[in-house]
Amino acid sequence: MAWVFDQAPNVACIADRSVMNGKPVLTVAHYEEDHSWAFLDGSLFDPADAFVVAMSEVIDRHADLAEVADLPPGWSATRIAKGQPWSRLKDE
């Protein structure tokens, strides 16, 4: 699969511990300030459970995230379960 994100595979992103352990990504944030990304499980975010990892580490585990690779900076996407459609929202 070709790399489709606006950041290189080795660029750092934020991911929940549970996402790195295989739980589905249900919330994605693409930050406007620095164009960085966060991949979260959709539950209440606890910074103590956050990892800074290369984007490729998350995408390798969750190839379905290619569906949100075109998410513009300053936007977030959520879904209720893996395989469900993403809802996109411009961040306030």
N, C-alpha and C positions, 0 to 999 in steps of 0.2 A: 504494500500500500504506500502510495506517495504521501509525503508529509504535507498537510494542508493547513496547518496553523500559521499565524503571522509571526510567531516566535520560533527560533530554532529548537530542535529536539533537546539540546543540552542546556537550554535556558531554565532557570529556577522557577518553580511555581509552588503554590501551597496546596497541600492535600491532607485530608483527615487521615488519622491512623486507620480507621475502618475502611476507607477507600483503598488504602494501600494493602489492606488485608483481604480485599475482594468484594466488599460491600458495594452495591451500585452507586454511581455518582448521580445524585438527584438535583444538585444545585451547582451551577457553574457561574463564576464571576470573571469578567474581563475588565480589569480596572483601567479607567481613563488616564489616571496620572502617569503611569509608567508602562501601560499595555501588558502588565503581568496578568496571570491567570490564577484562579483558585478552583479546586475540584473537591466538592464536599458531599457528604452523604444525606444532606437535607435536614438533619436534626440540629438542635441548638449547638452552635459552634463553640467549642472549648479550645482556646489557644494551647492549652497543655497537651492536646491531642493532635496538634498540627505538625506536619513535616514540611520541610523545604526540600524538594526533590527536583530532578530534571523532568521537564514535561514528558519526555519519552517514557519515563518510568510509569507515569499514570496512563498514558495513551496505550502503551504495550499491554497493560492490564485491562483497559476499558476501550477497546477499539471503536465501540459505538459512539464515542465522543466526537468522532469526525463529523457527526451531524450538527455540532455547534461550533465548528472551527471558523465559520464565517460570522460569529457573534462580534459585533463592533465593540471597540473599547468604550467603556461607560455603560455597558449593558450586562444583564444577568439572564440566565435561563434556568427554569425549573421544570421538573416533571414529577409525577406521582409514583412512578415505578419504572424500572428498566423496561424498555420496549414501548413505553408510552410516549406520546408526542411532547415536545418541549414547548413551554410557554416562554416567550421572550419579553423583557421589560427594560426600558431605559431607566438607569439608576438616577435617583434624585440627587 
